Amino acid sequence: MEKYQLAQMNIAQAKASLDSEIMKDFVARIEEINHLAETSPGFVWRFDPDPSDDTNVRVFNNSSLVVNMSVWEDIESLKHYVYRTAHIELIQDRDTWFNNIQSAHQVLWWVTEGCVPTPEEGKARMDHLTSCGPSPYAFTFSKPFSAEKHA
C-alpha cells in the first residue's frame, strides 16, 4: 500500500519589494523560520529556489508574490508548525508586510511518499481550490481530506 505525505503551498502578496524598508523585519526572520520548519517534527521537504529564480513570476505572473511550498508527514505536523511555534508570529503580523488576497492563498494536497511537488502543480491545485472549493484534490486546514480519500 502506498504511503502519502502532505504537500502545501501558500502565497502572499508583498506590499513592497523584499529589499524595502517595509519588508525588512519579515526578511530578517526568513532564515529563522525556515530553520524552524526544517527541524520541526514531521517536516520532509521545502521549496528553496535560487535567489535569482523567478518561479513566482513565471508560475503566477506576479513578481510581488512570495511563494512557499513544503511537504510534511501529516496534517497534524504542519498544523503544529504553523500555529504552535514562532511561525504564528509572522501570521499575526502579516498585515504589516502583505496585502490581502481575495482568492485562495494556501492549498493542501496529498502526494505519494518521496514525491516532490512543483510550483506549477501547487498553482494548479490552488486554482482548483479557488474555482471548485475544497476536495480531495485540493483542500484547506479548515476543510481537510484524509489520504485515504485521496487514494
Order of alpha helices (4+ residues) and beta strands (2+ residues): beta-alpha-beta-alpha-beta-alpha-alpha-alpha-beta-beta-alpha-alpha
